[in-house]
Amino acid sequence: MLEFAWPWLFLLLPLPLLVRLLPPVSRPQAALKVPFLKDFEQLQSRLRRRSGGRSAALWLAALAWLLLVAAAARPQWQGQPMPLPLEGRDLMLAVDLSGSMAEEDFMIGRQRVDRLTATKIVAGNFIEKRKGDRLGLILFGEQAYLQAPLTYDLKTVKTLLEEAFINMAGQKTAIGDAIGLAIKRLRDKKGEKVLILMSDGENTAGQMDPLKAAELAAQEGLKVYTIGIGADPEADFFGMVTTRSALDEKTLRRIAQITGGRYFRARDTAELVAIYDAIDAMEPVENEKRFFRPVDELFQWPAGAALVLSLGLLLRRRP
């Protein structure tokens, strides 16, 4: 679509006509010369030739002026609206891959599955909903690894999560190192920064203390949501309590409190789904779409045409 950035400049179009209507400047007249009859005949033929030339020159000058004013009004070609990427959050997922995640105490449909499988399904659905956010993935066990840097490519993040397997990062649990790695990757980012950390155990490895890491996260403006995963211990036939995993709820709850986040407990698949829905509601995706119209400046074309016409008029007036 063709538009003019400064259309009010077209008000200058009648300016040459107004200048022409101004009274002429008086000049001293030369002495009267009475021509001979032959001079009258030459003058009449010269005027007839010039009248046609002046008419064409006048139209060319008017066209040059029109083009010059059009160029000054800045003609632009407005392209089709293009959606801009939504400016969402920088969000990291940290998933525990320690050996205890192999415990099969979750149900998907009628099938009993291990904790990691349930996490992949529920967290994968959560990832798909976060269009507009930049997501990253940290996998941790005995050590913490950055599996996916922050990206808008949610499909790749989900695929990398699905490819993870138990003991991929070692059998132990380094919660503090996972938080520290998230701090490192998000330190220079502006805007809202969120870490969702899921674990079914206690910190048994790594170099950084989880609570110290939480204090550093709070200083960097990183909000941490922690999820304790795993069914409650059950008593057997003889009344003996079966310990499924040593879940350190106290530490996970304290991490969330220090960073301004929240602690959740997921004992089954339904609770895990509800947790991710709650986080999705507390950290909503920016839905207001913004658009950008590419603009191409076209002033050079009428300006160039006006210049060519002006040069032609100057050459025409040369004797």
C-alpha contacts under 8 A as a table, 3 or more apart, distances in Angstrom:
res1	aa1	res2	aa2	distance
1	M	77	W	5.58
1	M	78	Q	5.08
1	M	79	G	6.75
2	L	75	P	6.91
2	L	76	Q	5.77
2	L	77	W	4.70
2	L	78	Q	6.22
3	E	75	P	5.74
3	E	76	Q	5.29
3	E	77	W	6.36
3	E	78	Q	7.05
4	F	7	P	5.34
4	F	73	A	5.83
4	F	74	R	5.43
4	F	75	P	4.39
4	F	76	Q	5.90
5	A	73	A	6.20
5	A	74	R	5.35
5	A	75	P	6.44
5	A	76	Q	7.04
6	W	9	L	6.11
6	W	72	A	7.72
6	W	73	A	4.57
6	W	74	R	6.17
7	P	10	F	5.93
7	P	73	A	5.40
7	P	74	R	7.97
8	W	11	L	5.86
8	W	73	A	7.40
9	L	12	L	5.77
9	L	69	V	6.76
9	L	70	A	7.98
9	L	72	A	7.05
9	L	73	A	5.60
10	F	13	L	5.58
10	F	69	V	6.30
10	F	70	A	7.09
10	F	73	A	7.07
11	L	14	P	7.14
12	L	15	L	5.33
12	L	69	V	7.22
13	L	16	P	7.39
13	L	65	W	7.52
13	L	66	L	6.72
13	L	69	V	6.93
14	P	17	L	5.37
14	P	18	L	6.38
15	L	18	L	5.14
15	L	19	V	6.29
16	P	19	V	5.06
16	P	20	R	6.20
17	L	20	R	5.02
17	L	21	L	6.32
18	L	21	L	5.15
18	L	22	L	6.65
19	V	22	L	5.39
35	P	38	K	7.84
35	P	39	D	5.67
35	P	40	F	6.85
36	F	39	D	5.27
36	F	40	F	6.73
37	L	40	F	5.12
37	L	41	E	6.56
38	K	41	E	5.21
38	K	42	Q	6.41
39	D	42	Q	5.18
39	D	43	L	6.13
40	F	43	L	5.09
40	F	44	Q	6.23
41	E	44	Q	5.29
41	E	45	S	6.47
42	Q	45	S	5.36
42	Q	46	R	6.16
43	L	46	R	5.06
43	L	47	L	6.12
44	Q	47	L	5.17
44	Q	48	R	6.29
45	S	48	R	5.20
45	S	49	R	6.40
46	R	49	R	5.22
46	R	50	R	6.18
47	L	50	R	5.03
47	L	51	S	5.92
48	R	51	S	5.30
48	R	52	G	7.02
49	R	52	G	5.97
49	R	53	G	6.77
50	R	53	G	4.98
50	R	54	R	5.83
51	S	54	R	5.19
51	S	55	S	6.24
52	G	55	S	5.24
52	G	56	A	6.51
53	G	56	A	5.29
53	G	57	A	6.13
54	R	57	A	4.96
54	R	58	L	5.92
55	S	58	L	5.07
55	S	59	W	6.42
56	A	59	W	5.24
56	A	60	L	6.24
57	A	60	L	5.04
57	A	61	A	6.04
57	A	313	L	6.77
58	L	61	A	5.10
58	L	62	A	6.16
59	W	62	A	5.04
59	W	63	L	6.15
60	L	63	L	5.07
60	L	64	A	6.13
60	L	309	L	6.77
60	L	313	L	7.65
61	A	64	A	5.03
61	A	65	W	6.19
61	A	309	L	7.43
61	A	310	S	7.23
61	A	313	L	7.49
62	A	65	W	5.14
62	A	66	L	6.21
63	L	66	L	5.03
63	L	67	L	6.19
63	L	306	A	7.65
64	A	67	L	5.16
64	A	68	L	6.11
64	A	305	A	7.37
64	A	306	A	4.46
64	A	307	L	7.52
64	A	309	L	5.91
64	A	310	S	6.64
65	W	68	L	5.00
65	W	69	V	6.20
65	W	306	A	7.02
66	L	69	V	5.26
66	L	70	A	6.11
67	L	70	A	4.98
67	L	71	A	6.13
67	L	302	P	5.02
67	L	303	A	6.39
67	L	305	A	7.04
67	L	306	A	5.53
68	L	71	A	5.14
68	L	72	A	6.31
68	L	302	P	6.48
68	L	303	A	5.54
68	L	306	A	5.74
69	V	72	A	5.02
69	V	73	A	6.27
70	A	73	A	5.12
70	A	74	R	6.88
70	A	75	P	7.01
70	A	299	F	7.54
70	A	302	P	6.70
71	A	74	R	5.39
71	A	75	P	6.54
71	A	298	L	7.81
71	A	299	F	4.47
71	A	300	Q	6.91
71	A	301	W	7.64
71	A	302	P	5.37
71	A	303	A	5.34
72	A	299	F	7.09
73	A	299	F	7.90
74	R	297	E	7.07
74	R	298	L	7.02
74	R	299	F	5.32
75	P	297	E	6.39
75	P	298	L	5.34
75	P	299	F	5.55
76	Q	295	V	6.34
76	Q	296	D	5.57
76	Q	297	E	4.72
76	Q	298	L	5.44
76	Q	299	F	7.53
77	W	295	V	5.71
77	W	296	D	5.18
77	W	297	E	6.64
77	W	298	L	7.10
78	Q	293	R	6.36
78	Q	294	P	6.15
78	Q	295	V	4.94
78	Q	296	D	6.83
79	G	293	R	5.60
79	G	294	P	5.11
79	G	295	V	6.17
80	Q	293	R	6.00
80	Q	294	P	7.19
81	P	291	F	5.82
81	P	292	F	5.47
81	P	293	R	4.63
81	P	294	P	7.42
82	M	291	F	5.26
82	M	292	F	5.05
82	M	293	R	6.10
82	M	294	P	7.90
83	P	289	K	6.95
83	P	290	R	5.83
83	P	291	F	4.26
83	P	292	F	6.17
84	L	289	K	7.31
84	L	290	R	5.58
84	L	291	F	5.38
84	L	292	F	6.46
85	P	132	G	6.69
85	P	290	R	7.86
86	L	131	K	7.97
86	L	132	G	4.65
86	L	133	D	7.48
86	L	286	E	6.65
86	L	287	N	7.59
86	L	288	E	7.82
86	L	289	K	6.73
86	L	290	R	7.51
87	E	132	G	6.06
87	E	133	D	6.92
87	E	286	E	6.97
88	G	132	G	5.07
88	G	133	D	4.34
88	G	134	R	6.98
88	G	192	E	7.92
88	G	285	V	6.29
88	G	286	E	5.79
89	R	132	G	7.70
89	R	133	D	4.88
89	R	134	R	6.24
89	R	191	G	6.75
89	R	192	E	5.20
89	R	193	K	6.01
89	R	194	V	7.31
89	R	285	V	7.83
90	D	133	D	6.09
90	D	134	R	4.97
90	D	135	L	6.17
90	D	136	G	7.99
90	D	150	L	7.11
90	D	186	L	7.54
90	D	189	K	7.67
90	D	191	G	7.61
90	D	192	E	6.35
90	D	193	K	4.94
90	D	194	V	6.36
91	L	133	D	6.91
91	L	134	R	6.10
91	L	135	L	4.91
91	L	136	G	6.38
91	L	150	L	7.68
91	L	193	K	5.93
91	L	194	V	4.76
91	L	195	L	5.81
91	L	196	I	7.70
92	M	135	L	5.63
92	M	136	G	4.66
92	M	137	L	5.70
92	M	138	I	7.13
92	M	150	L	7.57
92	M	182	A	6.93
92	M	194	V	6.26
92	M	195	L	4.72
92	M	196	I	6.25
93	L	135	L	7.53
93	L	136	G	6.25
93	L	137	L	4.92
93	L	138	I	5.97
93	L	195	L	5.93
93	L	196	I	4.95
93	L	197	L	6.13
94	A	137	L	6.06
94	A	138	I	4.50
94	A	139	L	5.69
94	A	140	F	7.08
94	A	178	A	6.75
94	A	195	L	7.21
94	A	196	I	6.09
94	A	197	L	4.65
94	A	198	M	6.21
95	V	137	L	7.86
95	V	138	I	6.39
95	V	139	L	5.13
95	V	140	F	6.31
95	V	197	L	6.22
95	V	198	M	5.20
95	V	199	S	6.69
96	D	101	M	7.35
96	D	139	L	6.24
96	D	140	F	5.23
96	D	141	G	5.89
96	D	173	T	7.16
96	D	198	M	6.04
96	D	199	S	5.04
96	D	200	D	7.29
97	L	101	M	6.23
97	L	116	L	7.39
97	L	139	L	6.66
97	L	140	F	5.87
97	L	141	G	5.24
97	L	164	A	7.97
97	L	165	F	6.80
97	L	166	I	4.86
97	L	167	N	5.62
97	L	168	M	6.51
97	L	169	A	6.53
97	L	170	G	7.54
97	L	171	Q	7.57
97	L	173	T	8.00
98	S	101	M	5.85
98	S	140	F	7.46
98	S	141	G	4.78
98	S	142	E	7.35
98	S	166	I	6.07
98	S	167	N	5.26
98	S	168	M	7.89
98	S	169	A	7.25
98	S	170	G	6.21
98	S	171	Q	4.51
98	S	172	K	5.44
98	S	173	T	5.94
99	G	102	A	5.92
99	G	166	I	6.04
99	G	167	N	5.59
99	G	170	G	7.75
99	G	171	Q	4.86
99	G	172	K	7.11
100	S	103	E	5.79
100	S	171	Q	7.94
100	S	200	D	7.09
100	S	201	G	7.44
100	S	244	R	7.90
100	S	245	S	6.46
101	M	114	D	6.63
101	M	115	R	5.16
101	M	116	L	5.61
101	M	166	I	6.74
101	M	200	D	6.83
102	A	114	D	5.14
102	A	115	R	6.16
102	A	116	L	6.77
102	A	166	I	6.73
103	E	114	D	5.14
103	E	115	R	6.14
103	E	244	R	7.48
104	E	112	R	6.24
104	E	113	V	5.00
104	E	114	D	3.78
104	E	115	R	6.26
105	D	112	R	6.74
105	D	113	V	6.68
105	D	114	D	6.18
105	D	115	R	6.86
105	D	230	G	6.96
105	D	231	A	6.25
105	D	268	D	7.40
106	F	112	R	5.71
106	F	113	V	5.39
106	F	114	D	6.09
106	F	115	R	6.24
106	F	118	A	6.73
106	F	230	G	7.95
106	F	231	A	7.86
106	F	267	R	7.89
106	F	268	D	5.37
106	F	269	T	5.91
107	M	110	R	6.28
107	M	111	Q	5.51
107	M	112	R	4.48
107	M	113	V	5.79
107	M	118	A	7.76
107	M	268	D	7.12
107	M	269	T	6.27
108	I	111	Q	5.35
108	I	112	R	6.37
108	I	113	V	6.73
108	I	118	A	7.13
108	I	269	T	7.01
113	V	117	T	6.30
113	V	118	A	6.72
114	D	117	T	5.51
114	D	118	A	6.55
115	R	118	A	5.23
115	R	119	T	6.15
115	R	229	I	7.50
115	R	230	G	7.03
116	L	119	T	4.92
116	L	120	K	6.16
116	L	165	F	7.83
116	L	166	I	7.46
117	T	120	K	5.14
117	T	121	I	6.47
118	A	121	I	5.31
118	A	122	V	6.22
118	A	269	T	6.70
119	T	122	V	5.31
119	T	123	A	5.59
119	T	124	G	7.82
119	T	272	L	7.92
120	K	123	A	5.38
120	K	124	G	5.56
120	K	161	L	6.51
120	K	162	E	5.93
121	I	124	G	5.16
121	I	125	N	6.43
122	V	125	N	5.34
122	V	126	F	6.44
122	V	272	L	7.07
122	V	273	V	5.99
122	V	276	Y	7.61
123	A	126	F	4.88
123	A	127	I	6.16
123	A	276	Y	7.31
124	G	127	I	5.08
124	G	128	E	6.47
124	G	158	K	5.60
124	G	161	L	7.70
125	N	128	E	5.26
125	N	129	K	6.73
126	F	129	K	5.39
126	F	130	R	6.84
126	F	276	Y	6.50
126	F	277	D	7.73
126	F	280	D	7.62
127	I	130	R	5.44
127	I	135	L	7.96
127	I	154	L	6.44
127	I	157	V	7.87
127	I	158	K	6.68
128	E	131	K	6.87
128	E	154	L	6.53
128	E	155	K	7.47
128	E	158	K	7.89
130	R	133	D	5.60
130	R	154	L	7.81
130	R	285	V	6.26
131	K	152	Y	7.53
131	K	154	L	7.49
131	K	285	V	7.14
132	G	152	Y	7.04
132	G	285	V	6.57
132	G	286	E	6.66
132	G	287	N	7.99
133	D	152	Y	6.48
133	D	285	V	7.00
134	R	150	L	5.39
134	R	151	T	4.78
134	R	152	Y	4.77
134	R	153	D	7.86
134	R	154	L	7.95
135	L	149	P	7.45
135	L	150	L	4.90
135	L	151	T	5.41
135	L	152	Y	6.51
135	L	153	D	7.93
135	L	154	L	6.85
135	L	157	V	7.22
136	G	146	L	7.92
136	G	147	Q	7.70
136	G	148	A	5.09
136	G	149	P	4.80
136	G	150	L	4.25
136	G	151	T	6.45
136	G	157	V	6.82
137	L	146	L	6.22
137	L	147	Q	5.42
137	L	148	A	4.80
137	L	149	P	6.66
137	L	150	L	7.77
137	L	157	V	6.69
137	L	161	L	7.49
138	I	144	A	6.76
138	I	145	Y	5.61
138	I	146	L	4.64
138	I	147	Q	5.48
138	I	148	A	6.97
138	I	178	A	7.01
138	I	182	A	7.64
139	L	144	A	5.82
139	L	145	Y	5.34
139	L	146	L	6.54
139	L	147	Q	6.39
139	L	169	A	7.14
139	L	178	A	7.75
140	F	143	Q	5.45
140	F	144	A	4.04
140	F	145	Y	6.04
140	F	169	A	5.71
140	F	170	G	7.92
140	F	173	T	6.92
140	F	174	A	6.51
140	F	175	I	7.54
140	F	178	A	6.25
141	G	144	A	6.34
141	G	167	N	6.86
141	G	168	M	7.51
141	G	169	A	4.70
141	G	170	G	4.97
141	G	171	Q	5.94
141	G	172	K	5.28
141	G	173	T	4.48
141	G	174	A	5.73
142	E	169	A	5.86
142	E	170	G	4.61
142	E	171	Q	5.99
142	E	172	K	4.49
142	E	173	T	5.07
142	E	174	A	5.39
142	E	204	T	7.86
142	E	205	A	5.53
142	E	206	G	6.53
143	Q	169	A	5.88
143	Q	170	G	6.84
143	Q	173	T	7.46
143	Q	174	A	5.87
143	Q	177	D	7.03
143	Q	178	A	7.80
143	Q	205	A	7.43
143	Q	206	G	6.27
144	A	169	A	7.07
144	A	174	A	6.83
144	A	177	D	5.99
144	A	178	A	5.17
144	A	181	L	7.14
145	Y	169	A	7.59
145	Y	178	A	7.76
145	Y	181	L	7.86
146	L	149	P	6.60
146	L	181	L	7.64
147	Q	160	L	7.12
148	A	151	T	7.83
148	A	157	V	6.20
148	A	160	L	7.31
149	P	185	R	7.90
151	T	154	L	7.15
153	D	156	T	5.66
153	D	157	V	6.78
154	L	157	V	5.10
154	L	158	K	6.21
155	K	158	K	5.21
155	K	159	T	6.19
156	T	159	T	4.99
156	T	160	L	6.16
157	V	160	L	5.22
157	V	161	L	6.28
158	K	161	L	5.10
158	K	162	E	6.24
159	T	162	E	5.07
159	T	163	E	6.29
160	L	163	E	5.10
160	L	164	A	6.53
161	L	164	A	5.36
164	A	168	M	7.02
165	F	168	M	5.56
166	I	169	A	7.79
167	N	170	G	4.59
167	N	171	Q	5.10
170	G	173	T	7.92
172	K	203	N	7.97
172	K	204	T	5.93
172	K	205	A	6.04
173	T	201	G	6.93
173	T	202	E	6.58
173	T	203	N	5.30
173	T	204	T	5.25
173	T	205	A	5.49
173	T	206	G	7.64
174	A	177	D	5.45
174	A	178	A	6.43
174	A	203	N	5.38
174	A	204	T	6.17
174	A	205	A	4.63
174	A	206	G	4.75
174	A	207	Q	7.98
175	I	178	A	5.18
175	I	179	I	6.48
175	I	199	S	7.86
175	I	202	E	7.59
175	I	203	N	5.44
175	I	205	A	7.86
175	I	206	G	7.56
175	I	210	P	5.98
176	G	179	I	5.26
176	G	180	G	6.17
176	G	203	N	7.17
176	G	206	G	6.77
176	G	207	Q	7.43
176	G	208	M	4.92
176	G	209	D	5.11
176	G	210	P	3.82
176	G	211	L	7.41
176	G	212	K	7.81
176	G	213	A	5.74
176	G	214	A	7.99
177	D	180	G	4.85
177	D	181	L	6.06
177	D	206	G	5.70
177	D	207	Q	6.53
177	D	208	M	5.48
177	D	209	D	7.76
177	D	210	P	7.54
177	D	213	A	7.75
178	A	181	L	5.20
178	A	182	A	6.35
179	I	182	A	5.11
179	I	183	I	6.26
179	I	210	P	7.36
179	I	213	A	6.07
179	I	214	A	7.17
179	I	217	A	7.56
180	G	183	I	5.05
180	G	184	K	6.29
180	G	208	M	7.32
180	G	213	A	5.81
180	G	217	A	7.81
181	L	184	K	5.06
181	L	185	R	6.30
182	A	185	R	5.19
182	A	186	L	6.09
182	A	195	L	7.23
183	I	186	L	5.25
183	I	187	R	5.58
183	I	216	L	7.75
183	I	217	A	6.06
183	I	220	E	7.31
183	I	222	L	7.25
184	K	187	R	5.39
185	R	188	D	7.62
186	L	189	K	5.31
186	L	193	K	7.04
186	L	222	L	7.95
187	R	220	E	6.48
189	K	193	K	7.77
190	K	193	K	7.85
192	E	221	G	7.79
192	E	222	L	7.67
193	K	221	G	6.88
193	K	222	L	5.11
193	K	223	K	6.34
194	V	222	L	5.67
194	V	223	K	4.86
194	V	224	V	5.91
194	V	225	Y	7.63
195	L	222	L	7.03
195	L	223	K	6.13
195	L	224	V	4.68
195	L	225	Y	6.15
196	I	224	V	5.86
196	I	225	Y	4.77
196	I	226	T	5.92
196	I	227	I	7.57
197	L	224	V	7.06
197	L	225	Y	6.16
197	L	226	T	4.82
197	L	227	I	6.17
198	M	226	T	5.87
198	M	227	I	4.66
198	M	228	G	6.14
198	M	229	I	6.93
199	S	202	E	7.81
199	S	226	T	7.90
199	S	227	I	6.42
199	S	228	G	5.48
199	S	229	I	6.05
199	S	247	L	7.83
200	D	228	G	5.51
200	D	229	I	4.81
200	D	230	G	6.00
200	D	245	S	6.76
200	D	246	A	7.43
200	D	247	L	5.31
200	D	248	D	7.95
201	G	228	G	7.92
201	G	245	S	5.99
201	G	246	A	5.07
201	G	247	L	4.07
201	G	248	D	6.01
202	E	246	A	6.15
202	E	247	L	5.52
202	E	248	D	4.86
203	N	206	G	7.88
203	N	210	P	7.38
203	N	248	D	7.90
206	G	209	D	7.89
208	M	212	K	7.13
208	M	213	A	6.55
209	D	212	K	5.28
209	D	213	A	6.13
210	P	213	A	5.00
210	P	214	A	6.15
210	P	251	T	7.57
210	P	255	I	7.29
211	L	214	A	4.87
211	L	215	E	6.34
211	L	251	T	7.31
211	L	254	R	7.40
211	L	255	I	6.06
212	K	215	E	5.15
212	K	216	L	6.45
213	A	216	L	5.12
213	A	217	A	6.15
214	A	217	A	4.92
214	A	218	A	6.22
214	A	255	I	5.42
214	A	256	A	7.91
214	A	258	I	6.27
214	A	259	T	6.28
215	E	218	A	5.12
215	E	219	Q	6.40
215	E	258	I	6.44
215	E	259	T	7.10
216	L	219	Q	5.09
216	L	220	E	6.38
217	A	220	E	5.10
217	A	221	G	6.27
217	A	222	L	5.00
217	A	223	K	7.19
217	A	224	V	7.98
217	A	259	T	6.50
218	A	221	G	5.09
218	A	222	L	5.61
218	A	223	K	6.87
218	A	258	I	6.59
218	A	259	T	4.65
218	A	260	G	7.63
219	Q	222	L	7.56
221	G	259	T	7.71
222	L	259	T	6.64
223	K	256	A	7.61
223	K	259	T	5.03
223	K	260	G	5.74
223	K	261	G	5.34
224	V	255	I	7.15
224	V	256	A	5.49
224	V	259	T	5.81
224	V	260	G	7.07
224	V	261	G	4.98
224	V	262	R	7.22
225	Y	256	A	5.67
225	Y	261	G	4.93
225	Y	262	R	5.04
225	Y	263	Y	5.96
225	Y	264	F	7.78
226	T	252	L	5.87
226	T	253	R	7.10
226	T	255	I	7.44
226	T	256	A	6.11
226	T	261	G	7.73
226	T	262	R	6.46
226	T	263	Y	4.86
226	T	264	F	6.25
227	I	252	L	7.48
227	I	263	Y	5.91
227	I	264	F	4.75
227	I	265	R	5.73
227	I	266	A	6.82
228	G	247	L	6.96
228	G	249	E	6.61
228	G	252	L	7.27
228	G	263	Y	7.68
228	G	264	F	6.24
228	G	265	R	4.87
228	G	266	A	6.00
229	I	247	L	7.98
229	I	265	R	6.19
229	I	266	A	4.77
229	I	267	R	6.07
230	G	244	R	7.85
230	G	245	S	7.74
230	G	266	A	6.29
230	G	267	R	4.97
230	G	268	D	7.05
231	A	244	R	7.68
231	A	266	A	7.53
231	A	267	R	4.29
231	A	268	D	6.50
232	D	244	R	7.66
232	D	267	R	6.69
233	P	241	V	6.39
233	P	242	T	5.51
233	P	243	T	5.24
233	P	244	R	5.96
234	E	241	V	5.55
234	E	242	T	5.35
234	E	243	T	7.37
235	A	238	F	7.56
235	A	239	G	5.11
235	A	240	M	5.09
235	A	241	V	4.19
235	A	242	T	5.83
236	D	239	G	5.22
236	D	240	M	5.35
236	D	241	V	6.38
236	D	242	T	6.89
237	F	240	M	7.36
243	T	246	A	7.27
248	D	251	T	5.67
248	D	252	L	6.53
249	E	252	L	5.11
249	E	253	R	5.91
250	K	253	R	5.25
250	K	254	R	6.16
251	T	254	R	5.04
251	T	255	I	6.14
252	L	255	I	5.16
252	L	256	A	6.46
252	L	263	Y	6.61
253	R	256	A	5.29
253	R	257	Q	6.32
253	R	262	R	7.14
253	R	263	Y	5.06
254	R	257	Q	5.00
254	R	258	I	6.15
255	I	258	I	5.33
255	I	259	T	6.42
256	A	259	T	5.40
256	A	260	G	6.00
256	A	261	G	4.48
256	A	262	R	4.82
256	A	263	Y	5.71
257	Q	260	G	5.29
257	Q	261	G	5.95
257	Q	262	R	6.46
257	Q	263	Y	7.91
258	I	261	G	7.63
264	F	275	I	6.66
265	R	271	E	7.52
265	R	272	L	7.87
266	A	269	T	7.31
266	A	271	E	5.07
266	A	272	L	4.98
266	A	275	I	7.45
267	R	271	E	6.39
267	R	272	L	7.44
268	D	271	E	5.49
268	D	272	L	6.33
269	T	272	L	4.98
269	T	273	V	6.18
270	A	273	V	5.20
270	A	274	A	6.24
271	E	274	A	4.99
271	E	275	I	6.09
272	L	275	I	5.07
272	L	276	Y	6.48
273	V	276	Y	5.40
273	V	277	D	6.23
274	A	277	D	5.00
274	A	278	A	6.07
275	I	278	A	5.04
275	I	279	I	6.28
276	Y	279	I	5.05
276	Y	280	D	6.00
277	D	280	D	4.96
277	D	281	A	6.22
278	A	281	A	5.07
278	A	282	M	6.18
279	I	282	M	5.00
279	I	283	E	5.91
280	D	283	E	5.26
280	D	284	P	5.62
280	D	285	V	7.79
281	A	284	P	5.31
297	E	300	Q	7.78
298	L	301	W	5.96
298	L	302	P	7.76
299	F	302	P	5.88
299	F	303	A	6.13
300	Q	303	A	5.05
300	Q	304	G	5.81
301	W	304	G	5.19
301	W	305	A	6.25
302	P	305	A	5.02
302	P	306	A	6.08
303	A	306	A	5.15
303	A	307	L	6.26
304	G	307	L	5.08
304	G	308	V	6.35
305	A	308	V	5.17
305	A	309	L	6.30
306	A	309	L	5.17
306	A	310	S	6.11
307	L	310	S	5.09
307	L	311	L	6.23
308	V	311	L	5.19
308	V	312	G	6.23
309	L	312	G	4.99
309	L	313	L	6.26
310	S	313	L	5.13
310	S	314	L	6.30
311	L	314	L	5.10
311	L	315	L	6.22
312	G	315	L	5.19
312	G	316	R	6.12
313	L	316	R	4.99
313	L	317	R	6.40
314	L	317	R	5.33
314	L	318	R	6.71
315	L	318	R	5.39
